[in-house]
Amino acid sequence: MKKLSLLFVMLLAYGFSAMGQSTVPVPADPDESFFEWYDYHPYQWPDGHYTVASGWFYLTYGMDVMGNLVANDYSFELDSCWTHTVDYTILDEDKFSYSIYTDFDEIFVFQPEEYSEFTEPTTNVYIFNILPLKDNGEYGSTANFEFWGPHFPNRSNDVDDVDGWDPFFQWRIGIQTHYTVDGVTTSSNIVYYYICDKPVTLLGDVNDDGVVNISDVTVLINYLLSHDASKFNKFNADTNNDNKHTITDVTALINYLLSKQWPS
């Protein structure tokens, strides 16, 4: 009897172990070949204040040819009879969400003051829970969201001649998709749409004072420790050109100050 009880406990343990080892599908990367960014110059009214039409990021998700959301095991192959022969995972729309990033992986926060769709600051957008379903079975839109992407009220990159306005982003905008099951989330890569070249004015000039010296090292270290972005030029600070800000940028900057040469 004791052996049977022990066997039962072992089977339960194995069952829990097997469940614990199950994995949540990883959503396929969005297809950047269809991305578009729509931008507008702010309009100045007679009283001097500016407004701008919403910027809009047109994006696509990782989908199969039928428009189903798919995991990263998806591939499209045809045999000699033009038959699709590859098995893959179709994702549940209710468990699918996305986040928006700009420039150096800076996540965008949808604030309830601007986005009536939310009651608190939000970074994960469950688009299929937001959009109304029309009679024909297609998803509609809200004030700030469409099926193919979010709007960004009063944000523009075309603000060089507009006093008091900063560009929404200066280099790129991207999307990362997520899939959440029972509190466990997997994510695609962040896929970017590049608007222009990285606007580096003087590589290594982190504090943007026109020279590269030890004070730039100090500002960069402070940023990495505290994320204090005052007097911080994020483009000049990417000294090893890996599109991130890490301790390796500090190393590259110090090496430059010692040798006056950037790594090739």
Residue frames as qw, qx, qy, qz and C-alpha x, y, z in Angstrom:
[[0.000, 0.885, 0.465, 0.000, 0.00, 0.00, 0.00],
 [0.311, -0.789, 0.110, 0.518, 2.85, 2.35, 0.88],
 [0.416, -0.121, 0.602, 0.670, 4.50, 1.61, -2.47],
 [0.208, 0.635, 0.653, 0.356, 1.26, 2.41, -4.30],
 [0.151, -0.932, -0.243, 0.220, 0.96, 5.68, -2.36],
 [0.402, -0.571, 0.345, 0.627, 4.57, 6.54, -3.20],
 [0.375, 0.205, 0.684, 0.590, 3.94, 5.75, -6.85],
 [0.080, 0.831, 0.537, 0.120, 0.87, 7.99, -6.84],
 [0.258, -0.873, 0.004, 0.413, 2.87, 10.84, -5.32],
 [0.429, -0.304, 0.536, 0.661, 5.61, 10.36, -7.90],
 [0.297, 0.488, 0.685, 0.452, 3.05, 10.40, -10.72],
 [0.052, -0.935, -0.338, 0.094, 1.56, 13.62, -9.35],
 [0.369, -0.707, 0.242, 0.553, 5.02, 15.16, -9.10],
 [0.421, 0.020, 0.651, 0.632, 5.75, 14.14, -12.67],
 [0.189, 0.729, 0.611, 0.244, 2.46, 15.63, -13.79],
 [0.161, -0.944, -0.112, 0.264, 3.20, 18.95, -12.09],
 [0.448, -0.473, 0.449, 0.612, 6.72, 18.87, -13.50],
 [0.391, 0.316, 0.686, 0.526, 5.40, 18.25, -17.00],
 [0.067, 0.893, 0.437, 0.090, 2.94, 21.12, -16.64],
 [0.329, -0.840, 0.082, 0.424, 5.67, 23.36, -15.28],
 [0.448, -0.276, 0.562, 0.638, 7.83, 22.62, -18.30],
 [0.425, 0.659, 0.581, 0.216, 5.12, 23.49, -20.82],
 [0.292, -0.203, 0.133, 0.925, 5.91, 26.62, -22.78],
 [0.329, 0.759, 0.339, -0.448, 3.85, 29.53, -24.00],
 [0.663, 0.490, 0.358, 0.439, 4.12, 30.08, -27.77],
 [0.282, -0.477, 0.089, 0.828, 6.31, 32.99, -28.82],
 [0.494, 0.775, 0.287, -0.270, 4.55, 35.33, -31.25],
 [0.701, 0.337, 0.296, 0.555, 6.11, 35.67, -34.68],
 [0.266, -0.349, 0.031, 0.898, 7.99, 38.90, -35.38],
 [0.397, 0.777, 0.285, -0.397, 5.88, 41.61, -37.05],
 [0.674, 0.351, 0.406, 0.507, 6.59, 42.20, -40.73],
 [0.199, -0.651, -0.025, 0.732, 8.38, 45.55, -41.02],
 [0.266, 0.089, 0.609, 0.742, 8.11, 45.57, -44.82],
 [0.066, -0.667, -0.629, -0.394, 4.56, 46.96, -44.44],
 [0.333, -0.623, -0.389, 0.592, 5.28, 49.53, -41.71],
 [0.231, 0.618, 0.217, 0.720, 4.58, 53.21, -42.33],
 [0.273, -0.489, -0.430, 0.708, 4.80, 56.33, -40.18],
 [0.124, 0.728, 0.437, 0.514, 2.41, 59.18, -41.00],
 [0.395, -0.416, -0.287, 0.767, 3.45, 62.56, -39.66],
 [0.145, 0.838, 0.389, 0.353, 2.15, 66.11, -39.91],
 [0.315, 0.234, -0.223, 0.892, 3.60, 69.56, -39.27],
 [0.112, -0.553, -0.623, 0.542, 1.94, 71.42, -36.37],
 [0.110, 0.676, 0.438, 0.582, -0.56, 74.08, -37.42],
 [0.220, -0.171, -0.369, 0.887, -0.29, 77.49, -35.82],
 [0.008, -0.767, -0.638, -0.063, -3.61, 79.18, -35.00],
 [0.141, 0.789, 0.092, 0.591, -4.12, 82.99, -35.08],
 [0.521, -0.829, 0.072, -0.189, -3.68, 83.18, -31.30],
 [0.102, 0.748, -0.645, 0.118, -0.23, 81.56, -31.67],
 [0.638, -0.295, 0.686, -0.191, -0.85, 78.11, -30.22],
 [0.313, 0.359, -0.786, -0.395, -0.10, 74.95, -32.20],
 [0.814, -0.007, 0.485, -0.321, -2.01, 71.76, -32.81],
 [0.153, 0.406, -0.809, -0.396, -1.18, 68.79, -35.01],
 [0.869, 0.039, -0.239, -0.432, -3.11, 65.96, -36.54],
 [0.813, -0.407, 0.411, -0.065, -2.37, 62.65, -34.85],
 [0.158, 0.530, -0.805, -0.217, 0.72, 60.81, -35.94],
 [0.923, 0.024, 0.145, -0.355, -0.12, 57.26, -36.94],
 [0.155, -0.469, 0.858, 0.143, 2.04, 54.15, -36.93],
 [0.868, 0.227, -0.154, -0.413, 0.77, 51.71, -39.54],
 [0.198, -0.479, 0.853, -0.065, 2.01, 48.27, -38.58],
 [0.815, 0.053, -0.459, -0.351, 1.47, 44.58, -39.23],
 [0.684, -0.466, 0.505, -0.244, 1.57, 41.62, -36.88],
 [0.049, -0.311, 0.927, 0.203, 3.04, 38.17, -37.37],
 [0.729, 0.256, 0.302, -0.559, 0.28, 36.52, -39.40],
 [0.509, 0.056, 0.798, 0.318, -0.25, 33.65, -41.81],
 [0.020, 0.066, 0.559, 0.826, -1.63, 34.16, -45.32],
 [0.246, -0.578, -0.735, -0.255, -5.17, 33.81, -43.93],
 [0.148, -0.668, 0.059, -0.727, -4.67, 36.66, -41.47],
 [0.805, -0.525, -0.276, -0.006, -4.39, 34.50, -38.35],
 [0.202, -0.836, 0.469, -0.200, -2.00, 35.57, -35.61],
 [0.941, 0.119, -0.305, 0.087, 0.79, 32.99, -35.49],
 [0.680, -0.660, 0.236, 0.215, 3.72, 31.92, -33.34],
 [0.058, 0.789, -0.531, -0.303, 7.33, 31.97, -34.45],
 [0.534, -0.099, 0.823, 0.167, 7.09, 28.37, -35.68],
 [0.616, 0.670, 0.323, -0.259, 5.24, 29.67, -38.74],
 [0.155, -0.404, 0.593, 0.679, 6.73, 29.35, -42.19],
 [0.698, 0.519, 0.184, -0.458, 5.05, 29.30, -45.54],
 [0.149, -0.365, 0.821, 0.412, 6.16, 26.59, -47.93],
 [0.780, 0.351, 0.038, -0.516, 4.44, 25.11, -50.95],
 [0.621, -0.136, 0.737, 0.229, 5.00, 21.68, -52.40],
 [0.136, -0.064, 0.693, 0.705, 4.84, 20.84, -56.12],
 [0.045, -0.558, -0.784, -0.267, 1.03, 20.81, -55.95],
 [0.059, -0.468, 0.026, -0.882, 0.92, 24.30, -54.40],
 [0.677, -0.567, -0.441, -0.158, -0.25, 22.86, -51.09],
 [0.162, -0.729, 0.439, -0.500, 0.69, 24.39, -47.76],
 [0.835, -0.032, -0.549, 0.036, 2.34, 21.57, -45.86],
 [0.328, 0.256, -0.591, 0.691, 3.81, 23.13, -42.69],
 [0.495, -0.666, -0.557, 0.014, 2.15, 22.85, -39.26],
 [0.229, 0.305, -0.284, 0.880, 2.30, 25.90, -37.02],
 [0.185, -0.461, -0.701, 0.511, 0.68, 27.52, -33.99],
 [0.076, -0.630, -0.358, -0.685, -2.27, 29.90, -34.35],
 [0.176, -0.014, -0.551, 0.816, -2.56, 32.34, -31.45],
 [0.129, -0.705, -0.691, 0.095, -5.65, 33.29, -29.48],
 [0.158, 0.668, 0.146, 0.712, -6.51, 36.94, -30.16],
 [0.507, -0.811, -0.158, -0.245, -7.59, 37.58, -26.54],
 [0.796, -0.489, 0.051, 0.354, -4.11, 36.70, -25.28],
 [0.629, 0.327, 0.192, 0.679, -2.28, 38.88, -27.82],
 [0.138, -0.948, -0.144, 0.248, -0.95, 42.38, -27.11],
 [0.668, 0.442, 0.002, 0.599, 1.72, 44.78, -28.30],
 [0.376, -0.770, -0.079, 0.510, 4.01, 47.54, -27.04],
 [0.492, 0.824, 0.056, 0.276, 5.45, 50.50, -28.95],
 [0.661, -0.477, 0.073, 0.575, 9.08, 51.58, -28.71],
 [0.382, 0.919, -0.024, 0.092, 11.09, 54.52, -30.05],
 [0.177, 0.844, -0.474, 0.178, 14.78, 55.23, -30.68],
 [0.223, 0.408, -0.842, 0.275, 16.79, 53.33, -28.01],
 [0.431, -0.263, -0.863, 0.013, 14.14, 50.79, -26.94],
 [0.121, 0.004, 0.416, -0.902, 12.22, 53.50, -25.08],
 [0.015, -0.433, -0.899, -0.070, 8.80, 52.02, -24.36],
 [0.188, -0.318, -0.178, -0.912, 5.84, 54.32, -25.01],
 [0.007, 0.299, 0.806, -0.510, 3.33, 54.75, -22.19],
 [0.174, -0.502, -0.562, -0.634, -0.28, 55.32, -23.23],
 [0.034, -0.075, -0.544, 0.835, -1.54, 57.79, -20.64],
 [0.071, 0.591, 0.800, -0.070, -5.27, 57.93, -19.77],
 [0.031, 0.682, 0.133, -0.718, -5.20, 61.74, -20.11],
 [0.189, 0.443, -0.525, -0.702, -4.59, 61.24, -23.84],
 [0.328, 0.031, -0.877, -0.349, -6.10, 57.81, -24.42],
 [0.616, -0.201, 0.183, -0.740, -9.71, 57.42, -23.32],
 [0.823, 0.061, -0.526, -0.205, -9.38, 53.68, -23.95],
 [0.617, 0.010, -0.647, 0.448, -7.38, 53.31, -20.72],
 [0.486, -0.827, -0.187, -0.212, -7.97, 54.16, -17.07],
 [0.616, -0.695, 0.264, 0.261, -4.29, 53.88, -16.05],
 [0.142, 0.739, -0.572, -0.328, -0.87, 54.22, -17.73],
 [0.921, 0.147, 0.347, -0.094, -0.53, 51.32, -20.16],
 [0.039, -0.621, 0.661, 0.419, 2.31, 49.81, -22.16],
 [0.187, 0.038, 0.955, 0.225, 0.66, 46.57, -23.32],
 [0.495, 0.228, -0.066, -0.836, -2.19, 47.12, -25.77],
 [0.372, 0.184, 0.910, -0.009, -4.69, 44.26, -26.09],
 [0.169, 0.159, -0.361, -0.903, -5.97, 45.56, -29.39],
 [0.327, -0.236, -0.816, -0.414, -8.68, 42.92, -29.82],
 [0.253, -0.530, -0.714, 0.381, -10.19, 43.84, -26.46],
 [0.047, -0.427, -0.101, 0.897, -10.27, 47.53, -27.37],
 [0.182, 0.114, -0.508, -0.834, -11.70, 47.54, -30.87],
 [0.652, 0.211, 0.412, -0.601, -15.44, 47.07, -31.39],
 [0.309, 0.046, 0.892, 0.328, -16.56, 44.17, -33.55],
 [0.389, 0.243, -0.192, -0.868, -18.71, 45.23, -36.50],
 [0.813, 0.184, 0.289, -0.471, -21.69, 43.34, -37.94],
 [0.777, 0.517, -0.333, -0.136, -19.54, 41.89, -40.72],
 [0.947, -0.244, -0.048, 0.202, -17.18, 40.32, -38.17],
 [0.587, 0.437, -0.162, 0.663, -14.36, 42.81, -38.80],
 [0.449, -0.530, -0.364, 0.620, -12.79, 44.96, -36.12],
 [0.161, 0.926, 0.245, 0.236, -13.57, 48.66, -36.20],
 [0.455, 0.327, -0.272, 0.782, -11.63, 51.51, -34.59],
 [0.355, -0.763, -0.425, 0.334, -11.69, 53.87, -31.62],
 [0.052, 0.994, -0.016, -0.090, -10.56, 57.46, -31.23],
 [0.145, -0.822, 0.536, 0.122, -6.92, 56.43, -30.95],
 [0.415, -0.269, 0.856, 0.150, -6.62, 52.88, -32.25],
 [0.746, 0.375, -0.254, -0.487, -7.21, 51.09, -35.50],
 [0.992, -0.038, 0.121, 0.005, -6.64, 47.43, -36.28],
 [0.797, 0.396, -0.070, 0.451, -3.40, 48.31, -38.08],
 [0.526, 0.158, -0.290, 0.784, -1.95, 50.57, -35.45],
 [0.280, -0.708, -0.463, 0.454, -2.18, 53.33, -32.85],
 [0.210, 0.829, 0.126, 0.502, -2.54, 57.07, -33.25],
 [0.548, -0.255, -0.325, 0.727, -0.39, 59.52, -31.28],
 [0.013, 0.920, 0.373, 0.115, -2.37, 62.71, -30.54],
 [0.055, -0.990, 0.122, -0.044, -0.42, 65.96, -30.87],
 [0.645, -0.485, 0.464, 0.366, 2.86, 64.24, -31.60],
 [0.667, 0.745, -0.022, 0.023, 5.07, 64.96, -34.56],
 [0.763, -0.213, 0.170, 0.586, 8.68, 64.71, -35.64],
 [0.382, 0.537, 0.284, 0.697, 8.36, 67.71, -37.97],
 [0.348, -0.885, -0.301, 0.072, 8.86, 70.34, -35.25],
 [0.648, 0.021, -0.043, 0.760, 12.23, 71.93, -36.01],
 [0.094, 0.331, 0.085, 0.935, 10.67, 75.38, -36.45],
 [0.520, -0.636, -0.401, -0.405, 8.05, 75.06, -33.71],
 [0.004, 0.513, -0.548, 0.661, 8.98, 76.65, -30.38],
 [0.524, -0.294, 0.532, -0.597, 8.47, 74.45, -27.35],
 [0.944, 0.127, 0.037, -0.301, 7.85, 71.23, -29.26],
 [0.293, -0.496, 0.803, 0.151, 10.17, 68.25, -29.11],
 [0.555, 0.218, -0.659, -0.459, 10.07, 65.53, -31.76],
 [0.903, -0.229, 0.061, -0.358, 8.15, 62.41, -30.79],
 [0.852, -0.243, 0.345, 0.310, 11.17, 60.36, -31.86],
 [0.078, 0.834, -0.349, -0.420, 14.23, 61.15, -33.93],
 [0.039, -0.450, 0.846, 0.284, 15.29, 57.91, -35.51],
 [0.349, -0.035, -0.886, -0.303, 12.94, 54.94, -35.44],
 [0.630, -0.166, 0.314, -0.691, 9.67, 53.57, -34.10],
 [0.325, 0.167, -0.921, -0.132, 8.95, 49.91, -33.45],
 [0.785, -0.264, -0.008, -0.560, 6.59, 47.29, -32.13],
 [0.088, 0.232, -0.952, 0.179, 7.00, 44.21, -29.96],
 [0.714, -0.240, -0.334, -0.566, 4.14, 41.70, -29.68],
 [0.190, -0.301, 0.809, -0.468, 3.32, 39.63, -26.60],
 [0.684, -0.184, -0.594, -0.382, 1.38, 36.46, -25.83],
 [0.209, -0.357, 0.643, -0.644, 0.16, 35.88, -22.28],
 [0.730, -0.204, -0.587, -0.283, -1.22, 32.61, -20.92],
 [0.762, -0.536, -0.354, 0.086, -2.01, 32.17, -17.21],
 [0.375, -0.909, 0.104, 0.147, 0.24, 35.08, -16.26],
 [0.648, -0.280, 0.463, 0.536, 3.20, 33.88, -18.35],
 [0.422, 0.857, 0.024, -0.294, 4.20, 36.19, -21.20],
 [0.681, -0.038, 0.439, 0.585, 6.41, 35.56, -24.21],
 [0.185, 0.859, 0.017, -0.478, 7.43, 38.28, -26.65],
 [0.760, 0.563, 0.133, 0.295, 8.64, 38.76, -30.19],
 [0.528, -0.069, 0.025, 0.846, 11.71, 40.80, -31.01],
 [0.111, 0.782, 0.175, -0.588, 11.29, 44.55, -31.20],
 [0.551, 0.359, 0.528, 0.538, 10.92, 45.29, -34.90],
 [0.101, -0.639, -0.080, 0.758, 11.71, 48.85, -35.96],
 [0.495, 0.743, 0.355, 0.277, 10.73, 51.11, -38.80],
 [0.505, -0.313, 0.043, 0.803, 13.62, 53.48, -39.53],
 [0.231, 0.909, 0.310, -0.159, 12.57, 57.01, -40.35],
 [0.322, 0.900, -0.268, 0.117, 16.03, 58.49, -40.88],
 [0.668, 0.298, -0.523, 0.438, 19.69, 57.90, -40.17],
 [0.616, -0.579, -0.387, 0.367, 20.77, 57.91, -36.53],
 [0.145, 0.925, 0.032, 0.349, 21.31, 61.65, -35.79],
 [0.749, -0.398, -0.085, 0.523, 24.81, 61.53, -34.31],
 [0.163, 0.982, -0.033, 0.086, 26.35, 65.02, -34.14],
 [0.186, 0.704, -0.637, 0.251, 29.65, 64.20, -32.41],
 [0.869, -0.152, -0.470, -0.022, 30.22, 60.62, -31.31],
 [0.618, -0.103, -0.511, 0.589, 31.20, 60.49, -27.65],
 [0.026, -0.259, 0.161, -0.952, 29.94, 63.99, -26.87],
 [0.273, -0.427, -0.859, 0.076, 27.46, 62.62, -24.32],
 [0.133, -0.624, -0.461, 0.617, 26.82, 65.93, -22.56],
 [0.374, 0.743, 0.460, 0.310, 26.43, 67.74, -25.89],
 [0.240, -0.879, -0.003, 0.413, 28.92, 70.52, -25.11],
 [0.520, 0.829, -0.186, -0.088, 30.85, 70.23, -28.37],
 [0.181, 0.635, -0.742, 0.119, 33.89, 68.33, -27.06],
 [0.918, -0.148, -0.358, -0.084, 34.64, 64.75, -26.07],
 [0.143, 0.553, -0.633, 0.522, 36.36, 64.49, -22.70],
 [0.222, -0.023, -0.903, 0.368, 36.21, 62.81, -19.29],
 [0.357, 0.113, 0.381, -0.845, 33.04, 64.69, -18.33],
 [0.673, 0.137, -0.417, -0.595, 31.23, 62.71, -21.01],
 [0.467, 0.044, -0.872, 0.137, 32.29, 59.50, -19.26],
 [0.048, 0.074, 0.661, -0.745, 30.84, 60.83, -16.01],
 [0.541, 0.159, 0.022, -0.825, 27.50, 61.75, -17.61],
 [0.657, 0.136, -0.649, -0.359, 27.26, 58.36, -19.31],
 [0.325, -0.004, -0.874, 0.362, 27.98, 56.46, -16.09],
 [0.237, 0.117, 0.477, -0.838, 25.40, 58.57, -14.22],
 [0.631, 0.145, -0.265, -0.715, 22.85, 57.77, -16.87],
 [0.597, 0.074, -0.792, -0.103, 23.50, 54.03, -16.64],
 [0.213, -0.066, -0.798, 0.560, 23.19, 54.15, -12.85],
 [0.131, 0.388, 0.535, -0.739, 20.22, 56.49, -12.48],
 [0.296, 0.549, 0.679, 0.386, 18.79, 57.06, -15.98],
 [0.056, -0.792, -0.155, 0.588, 19.23, 60.77, -15.41],
 [0.603, 0.489, 0.452, 0.439, 18.86, 62.06, -18.96],
 [0.014, -0.976, -0.037, 0.216, 19.76, 65.68, -18.21],
 [0.066, 0.815, -0.501, -0.283, 22.49, 66.91, -20.55],
 [0.578, -0.142, 0.793, 0.130, 22.48, 63.48, -22.16],
 [0.522, 0.494, -0.379, -0.582, 22.68, 63.06, -25.94],
 [0.836, -0.065, 0.517, -0.170, 21.50, 59.49, -26.43],
 [0.824, 0.566, 0.000, 0.024, 22.74, 59.29, -30.01],
 [0.268, 0.777, -0.511, 0.252, 26.26, 60.54, -29.29],
 [0.525, -0.520, 0.593, -0.320, 26.35, 58.17, -26.29],
 [0.965, 0.121, 0.215, -0.089, 26.06, 54.98, -28.36],
 [0.037, -0.806, 0.537, 0.245, 29.83, 54.87, -28.74],
 [0.353, -0.228, 0.884, 0.207, 30.08, 51.19, -29.74],
 [0.436, 0.246, -0.415, -0.760, 27.22, 51.55, -32.24],
 [0.085, -0.103, -0.991, -0.027, 25.14, 48.60, -31.02],
 [0.362, -0.441, -0.412, -0.710, 21.93, 50.65, -30.68],
 [0.672, -0.590, -0.446, 0.045, 21.94, 50.27, -26.89],
 [0.049, -0.788, 0.372, -0.488, 23.33, 52.07, -23.87],
 [0.926, -0.320, -0.184, 0.083, 25.46, 49.74, -21.74],
 [0.557, -0.727, 0.270, 0.296, 28.76, 49.65, -19.89],
 [0.734, 0.139, 0.410, 0.523, 30.45, 48.74, -23.17],
 [0.267, 0.869, 0.188, 0.371, 29.77, 52.30, -24.35],
 [0.411, -0.891, 0.187, 0.044, 31.72, 53.56, -21.33],
 [0.769, -0.268, 0.427, 0.393, 34.60, 51.25, -22.22],
 [0.594, 0.522, 0.372, 0.487, 34.61, 52.39, -25.85],
 [0.017, 0.969, 0.071, 0.235, 34.54, 56.04, -24.78],
 [0.563, -0.748, 0.302, 0.179, 37.45, 55.61, -22.35],
 [0.764, 0.015, 0.451, 0.460, 39.44, 53.74, -24.99],
 [0.414, 0.771, 0.268, 0.403, 38.81, 56.61, -27.40],
 [0.215, -0.969, 0.094, -0.079, 40.03, 59.19, -24.89],
 [0.676, -0.533, 0.422, 0.284, 43.21, 57.16, -24.42],
 [0.606, 0.010, 0.607, 0.514, 43.88, 56.39, -28.09],
 [0.248, 0.546, -0.089, -0.795, 41.82, 59.01, -29.99],
 [0.286, 0.138, -0.782, -0.537, 40.49, 56.24, -32.20],
 [0.760, -0.007, 0.253, -0.598, 37.06, 54.64, -32.33],
 [0.524, -0.102, 0.839, 0.104, 36.94, 50.87, -32.82],
 [0.270, 0.231, -0.593, -0.723, 36.37, 49.96, -36.45]]
